[in-house]
Every structure is written in C-alpha cells, then in structure tokens.
C-alpha cells in the first residue's frame, strides 16, 4: 500500500517537474521571439 502511494507521488512529481521544464522552455522561446 505505502509503496503504491509513494509510486503515485513520484509519478505526480515527475509530471509537475516536466510541466515546470516545459514552462521554462516556453518562456525561453517567447524571450527569443521578442
């Protein structure tokens, strides 16, 4: 049970981290376009 919860938290953290990286990349692209 605890292992499954830890796995879900890890997967959620991966998604959040990926979203953060995408947002940073998008900011960089928009800066270049300006």
C-alpha positions in Angstrom: 0.0 0.0 0.0 2.7 2.5 1.0 4.8 1.6 -1.9 1.9 2.3 -4.3 1.3 5.7 -2.7 5.0 6.5 -3.0 4.9 5.4 -6.6 1.9 7.7 -7.3 3.6 10.6 -5.6 6.7 10.0 -7.6 4.7 9.9 -10.8 2.9 13.1 -9.9 6.3 14.8 -9.1 7.6 13.7 -12.5 4.6 15.3 -14.2 5.0 18.5 -12.2 8.7 18.7 -12.9 8.0 18.1 -16.6 5.4 20.9 -16.6 7.9 23.2 -15.0 10.5 22.4 -17.6 8.0 23.0 -20.4 7.0 26.3 -18.9 10.7 27.4 -18.7 11.3 26.3 -22.3 8.2 28.2 -23.4 9.4 31.3 -21.5 12.8 31.0 -23.3 11.1 30.7 -26.7 8.9 33.7 -26.1 12.0 35.7 -25.0 13.7 34.8 -28.3 10.6 35.9 -30.3 10.7 39.3 -28.6 
